[in-house]
């Protein structure tokens, strides 16, 4: 290089260095570039020549910057990247409207883990669809089936997801819809929520020891382990009495519940009926009386009138003051009108728990009440009619509420409750709070939460019932 050329190069380098230090914008062939332009080119016989690429070469650009411009040699047009897709400047608008209008946006989806779901869009004049996913950092095109979940239809109007997992929770999905005229339309994002089985509920809140029937009025719970019955035509009011007319109710060591019972059975009977009378009960101070016993009896479809009635003697007369008869916690009250109330032999029962509730608030003298249990067979045939009673007791309560509440924290699930045999759920099944009518035998109260994915783990509370 000669000396003059060296001097020229040094001078040009100094000029460019000084220009980069002090100039706010650049002008080529102009000394006064527009203040709004970082670079202004001026010529009357030359143009600006951007990078010239084919469509394939353009699409191979890794992570193009928003606003990047190229000349597309394939379609012979300037293309630019809008941050989502490449667009062509050769398209035309239809009037003042874009060529693609999304009519139905994708909707949020909530789905159980390992299940399938989908997102859809609807658009007019659509030619192509490209679904994208945002996993928490940036939007990216879905270009392969992949796994966990596997994708389908990512270039159609409906994107399918198969086998979603918990790690997909809160992912966002949207669709780029293109038509003949640019730019494409971008759908609203839709979220994916992954549901799982409900967790175990909180501890059950409610009493774990209770006396639903009040205090025991009878001296004990009569189990008939020995024969204590008095037979004949009359008996003291302090005795367990079964009159001798017809065939009397008698003691048995092998029938009914284990350990002994009282009752009757025969393969031939003449419209049989008899009663068992309890010893006199002092129910003073109680508005309600509960008679409890276990029963075993026959059943014949041809004997719809076989039944057992219960009544009391008080204030010098027989009274039918029953408010309900429950068997194993289910109401089986049968009202026979003038003959009183009880329950029918509507099915064969073995050592079933019976609870007869009386309202004695109208009785004046509550200190001397006699309770009668009277089974009746209304048929004369060869069927073996039988009935056995065991574990008889009487409880009293002064009008107190016998219902109890149990609940868990409400976390928005469906709650299915179960209660011990002989109990009943009065209200609240399906919710986090139930009201129950307790029976005479304790056991487990349990609650199981569920949602569309299924049942979660149960919570249990053991409840003891006073004897």
HUVEN-V224815 format. One record per pair of residues at least 4 apart in sequence whose ideal C-beta (glycine too) atoms are under 6 Angstrom apart, sorted by the first residue. I is the first residue (numbers start at 1). J is the second residue. D is the distance in whole Angstrom. If there is no record, write none. Layout:
# HUVEN-V224815
i=I j=J d=D
i=I j=J d=D
This chain:
# HUVEN-V224815
i=1 j=5 d=5
i=1 j=6 d=5
i=19 j=23 d=5
i=25 j=33 d=5
i=25 j=37 d=6
i=25 j=38 d=5
i=26 j=39 d=5
i=27 j=33 d=3
i=27 j=40 d=5
i=28 j=41 d=5
i=29 j=42 d=4
i=29 j=43 d=6
i=30 j=40 d=6
i=30 j=42 d=4
i=33 j=37 d=6
i=33 j=40 d=4
i=34 j=40 d=5
i=41 j=48 d=6
i=50 j=69 d=5
i=50 j=70 d=6
i=50 j=71 d=5
i=51 j=70 d=5
i=52 j=71 d=5
i=52 j=73 d=5
i=53 j=57 d=4
i=53 j=58 d=5
i=53 j=70 d=5
i=54 j=73 d=5
i=54 j=74 d=5
i=55 j=72 d=6
i=55 j=74 d=4
i=58 j=70 d=6
i=64 j=68 d=5
i=64 j=81 d=4
i=66 j=83 d=4
i=68 j=81 d=5
i=69 j=80 d=5
i=70 j=79 d=5
i=71 j=78 d=6
i=72 j=77 d=5
i=72 j=79 d=5
i=77 j=88 d=5
i=77 j=89 d=6
i=77 j=90 d=4
i=78 j=89 d=4
i=79 j=86 d=5
i=79 j=88 d=5
i=80 j=87 d=6
i=81 j=86 d=5
i=82 j=87 d=6
i=84 j=176 d=6
i=85 j=176 d=6
i=85 j=184 d=6
i=87 j=182 d=5
i=87 j=183 d=5
i=88 j=182 d=6
i=91 j=181 d=5
i=91 j=182 d=4
i=92 j=181 d=6
i=94 j=99 d=6
i=99 j=125 d=5
i=99 j=179 d=4
i=99 j=180 d=5
i=99 j=181 d=3
i=100 j=123 d=6
i=100 j=125 d=6
i=100 j=126 d=6
i=100 j=177 d=5
i=100 j=179 d=4
i=100 j=185 d=5
i=101 j=124 d=5
i=102 j=121 d=6
i=102 j=123 d=5
i=102 j=177 d=6
i=102 j=185 d=5
i=102 j=187 d=5
i=103 j=122 d=5
i=103 j=123 d=6
i=104 j=122 d=4
i=105 j=187 d=5
i=105 j=188 d=4
i=106 j=119 d=4
i=106 j=121 d=6
i=106 j=187 d=6
i=106 j=190 d=4
i=107 j=190 d=6
i=108 j=190 d=5
i=108 j=191 d=5
i=109 j=117 d=5
i=109 j=192 d=6
i=110 j=193 d=4
i=110 j=195 d=6
i=111 j=115 d=5
i=111 j=117 d=4
i=111 j=164 d=6
i=112 j=195 d=5
i=112 j=453 d=4
i=113 j=165 d=6
i=113 j=166 d=6
i=113 j=194 d=5
i=113 j=196 d=6
i=114 j=163 d=6
i=116 j=162 d=5
i=117 j=161 d=5
i=118 j=158 d=6
i=118 j=160 d=5
i=119 j=159 d=5
i=119 j=173 d=5
i=119 j=190 d=5
i=120 j=157 d=6
i=120 j=158 d=4
i=121 j=157 d=5
i=121 j=175 d=5
i=121 j=187 d=5
i=123 j=177 d=5
i=125 j=179 d=4
i=126 j=177 d=5
i=126 j=179 d=6
i=127 j=178 d=6
i=127 j=179 d=5
i=128 j=178 d=5
i=129 j=155 d=6
i=129 j=156 d=6
i=129 j=157 d=5
i=129 j=175 d=6
i=129 j=177 d=6
i=130 j=141 d=6
i=130 j=176 d=4
i=131 j=142 d=5
i=131 j=154 d=4
i=131 j=159 d=4
i=131 j=175 d=5
i=132 j=139 d=5
i=132 j=141 d=6
i=132 j=174 d=5
i=133 j=142 d=6
i=133 j=171 d=6
i=133 j=173 d=6
i=134 j=139 d=5
i=134 j=172 d=4
i=135 j=171 d=6
i=142 j=151 d=5
i=142 j=154 d=4
i=145 j=150 d=5
i=145 j=151 d=6
i=146 j=150 d=6
i=146 j=151 d=6
i=148 j=165 d=5
i=149 j=161 d=4
i=149 j=162 d=6
i=149 j=163 d=5
i=149 j=164 d=5
i=150 j=162 d=5
i=152 j=160 d=4
i=153 j=158 d=5
i=153 j=159 d=5
i=153 j=160 d=5
i=154 j=159 d=6
i=164 j=168 d=5
i=164 j=194 d=6
i=166 j=194 d=5
i=168 j=192 d=6
i=168 j=194 d=6
i=169 j=194 d=4
i=171 j=192 d=5
i=172 j=189 d=4
i=172 j=191 d=6
i=173 j=190 d=5
i=174 j=187 d=5
i=174 j=189 d=5
i=175 j=187 d=4
i=176 j=184 d=5
i=176 j=186 d=6
i=177 j=184 d=6
i=177 j=185 d=5
i=178 j=184 d=4
i=195 j=453 d=5
i=197 j=453 d=5
i=197 j=454 d=6
i=197 j=456 d=5
i=198 j=413 d=5
i=198 j=449 d=4
i=198 j=451 d=6
i=198 j=456 d=3
i=200 j=457 d=4
i=200 j=459 d=6
i=201 j=408 d=4
i=201 j=447 d=6
i=201 j=449 d=6
i=201 j=459 d=4
i=202 j=408 d=5
i=202 j=409 d=4
i=204 j=406 d=6
i=204 j=408 d=6
i=204 j=459 d=6
i=204 j=461 d=4
i=205 j=407 d=5
i=206 j=406 d=4
i=207 j=404 d=6
i=208 j=463 d=5
i=209 j=464 d=5
i=210 j=438 d=6
i=211 j=466 d=4
i=212 j=402 d=5
i=212 j=438 d=4
i=213 j=290 d=4
i=213 j=395 d=4
i=214 j=395 d=5
i=214 j=396 d=5
i=214 j=397 d=3
i=216 j=395 d=6
i=217 j=281 d=5
i=217 j=283 d=6
i=217 j=394 d=4
i=217 j=396 d=5
i=218 j=393 d=5
i=218 j=394 d=4
i=221 j=391 d=6
i=221 j=393 d=4
i=222 j=392 d=5
i=223 j=259 d=6
i=223 j=391 d=6
i=224 j=260 d=4
i=224 j=261 d=5
i=224 j=262 d=5
i=224 j=390 d=6
i=225 j=259 d=5
i=225 j=260 d=5
i=227 j=251 d=4
i=228 j=240 d=5
i=229 j=240 d=5
i=229 j=242 d=5
i=229 j=251 d=6
i=230 j=235 d=4
i=230 j=239 d=4
i=230 j=241 d=5
i=231 j=242 d=6
i=231 j=244 d=5
i=231 j=248 d=5
i=232 j=244 d=6
i=235 j=239 d=5
i=235 j=241 d=4
i=237 j=280 d=4
i=238 j=279 d=5
i=241 j=277 d=4
i=242 j=248 d=5
i=242 j=249 d=4
i=242 j=276 d=5
i=244 j=248 d=5
i=246 j=272 d=6
i=246 j=274 d=5
i=249 j=262 d=5
i=249 j=263 d=6
i=249 j=264 d=5
i=249 j=274 d=6
i=249 j=276 d=5
i=251 j=262 d=5
i=252 j=261 d=6
i=253 j=260 d=5
i=255 j=261 d=6
i=255 j=388 d=5
i=256 j=261 d=3
i=256 j=296 d=5
i=256 j=388 d=3
i=256 j=390 d=5
i=257 j=261 d=6
i=257 j=294 d=5
i=257 j=351 d=4
i=257 j=390 d=4
i=261 j=388 d=4
i=261 j=390 d=4
i=262 j=389 d=5
i=263 j=387 d=5
i=263 j=388 d=3
i=263 j=389 d=6
i=265 j=386 d=3
i=267 j=382 d=6
i=267 j=384 d=5
i=269 j=377 d=5
i=269 j=385 d=6
i=270 j=380 d=5
i=271 j=378 d=6
i=272 j=377 d=5
i=273 j=376 d=4
i=275 j=372 d=5
i=275 j=374 d=4
i=276 j=373 d=5
i=277 j=370 d=6
i=277 j=372 d=5
i=278 j=371 d=4
i=280 j=368 d=5
i=280 j=370 d=6
i=281 j=369 d=5
i=281 j=394 d=5
i=282 j=367 d=5
i=283 j=289 d=5
i=283 j=366 d=4
i=283 j=369 d=5
i=283 j=396 d=5
i=284 j=366 d=5
i=284 j=367 d=5
i=286 j=396 d=3
i=286 j=398 d=6
i=287 j=361 d=4
i=287 j=398 d=6
i=287 j=399 d=4
i=288 j=397 d=5
i=289 j=358 d=4
i=289 j=360 d=5
i=289 j=396 d=5
i=290 j=357 d=6
i=290 j=395 d=4
i=291 j=356 d=4
i=291 j=371 d=6
i=291 j=394 d=6
i=292 j=355 d=6
i=292 j=393 d=5
i=292 j=440 d=5
i=293 j=354 d=5
i=293 j=389 d=5
i=293 j=392 d=4
i=294 j=351 d=5
i=294 j=353 d=6
i=294 j=390 d=5
i=294 j=391 d=5
i=295 j=352 d=6
i=295 j=354 d=5
i=295 j=389 d=6
i=296 j=350 d=5
i=296 j=351 d=6
i=296 j=388 d=5
i=297 j=345 d=5
i=297 j=349 d=6
i=297 j=387 d=4
i=298 j=385 d=5
i=298 j=386 d=5
i=299 j=345 d=5
i=299 j=347 d=5
i=299 j=348 d=4
i=300 j=383 d=5
i=303 j=379 d=5
i=305 j=378 d=4
i=306 j=345 d=4
i=306 j=377 d=5
i=307 j=342 d=6
i=307 j=344 d=4
i=308 j=342 d=5
i=308 j=343 d=6
i=308 j=375 d=4
i=309 j=340 d=5
i=309 j=342 d=4
i=309 j=374 d=5
i=310 j=342 d=5
i=310 j=356 d=5
i=310 j=373 d=6
i=311 j=318 d=6
i=311 j=320 d=5
i=311 j=340 d=5
i=311 j=372 d=5
i=312 j=319 d=5
i=312 j=369 d=6
i=312 j=371 d=5
i=313 j=318 d=6
i=313 j=370 d=4
i=314 j=319 d=6
i=314 j=363 d=5
i=314 j=369 d=5
i=315 j=363 d=6
i=315 j=364 d=5
i=315 j=365 d=6
i=320 j=340 d=4
i=320 j=341 d=6
i=321 j=358 d=5
i=321 j=359 d=5
i=322 j=341 d=4
i=322 j=358 d=6
i=323 j=357 d=5
i=323 j=359 d=5
i=324 j=331 d=6
i=324 j=333 d=5
i=324 j=357 d=5
i=325 j=332 d=6
i=325 j=333 d=4
i=325 j=343 d=5
i=325 j=356 d=5
i=326 j=331 d=5
i=326 j=355 d=5
i=327 j=332 d=5
i=327 j=352 d=5
i=327 j=354 d=5
i=328 j=352 d=6
i=328 j=353 d=5
i=328 j=422 d=6
i=329 j=422 d=5
i=329 j=423 d=5
i=329 j=424 d=5
i=329 j=439 d=6
i=332 j=343 d=4
i=334 j=342 d=6
i=334 j=343 d=5
i=334 j=344 d=5
i=335 j=341 d=5
i=353 j=422 d=5
i=375 j=387 d=4
i=377 j=385 d=4
i=403 j=426 d=6
i=403 j=435 d=5
i=403 j=437 d=6
i=404 j=436 d=6
i=404 j=438 d=6
i=405 j=435 d=5
i=406 j=434 d=6
i=406 j=445 d=6
i=407 j=432 d=6
i=407 j=433 d=4
i=408 j=432 d=5
i=408 j=447 d=6
i=410 j=432 d=4
i=413 j=449 d=4
i=413 j=451 d=5
i=414 j=430 d=6
i=414 j=450 d=5
i=415 j=431 d=6
i=415 j=432 d=5
i=415 j=447 d=5
i=415 j=449 d=6
i=416 j=448 d=5
i=417 j=429 d=6
i=417 j=434 d=5
i=417 j=447 d=5
i=418 j=446 d=5
i=419 j=423 d=4
i=419 j=436 d=6
i=419 j=445 d=6
i=420 j=443 d=3
i=422 j=439 d=3
i=422 j=441 d=5
i=423 j=436 d=6
i=423 j=438 d=6
i=423 j=439 d=5
i=424 j=437 d=5
i=425 j=429 d=5
i=425 j=434 d=5
i=425 j=436 d=6
i=426 j=435 d=5
i=426 j=437 d=6
i=427 j=435 d=5
i=428 j=433 d=5
i=428 j=434 d=4
i=428 j=435 d=6
i=442 j=463 d=5
i=442 j=464 d=4
i=442 j=465 d=4
i=444 j=460 d=5
i=444 j=462 d=5
i=445 j=461 d=5
i=445 j=463 d=6
i=446 j=458 d=5
i=446 j=460 d=4
i=447 j=459 d=5
i=448 j=455 d=5
i=448 j=458 d=4
i=449 j=456 d=4
i=450 j=455 d=5
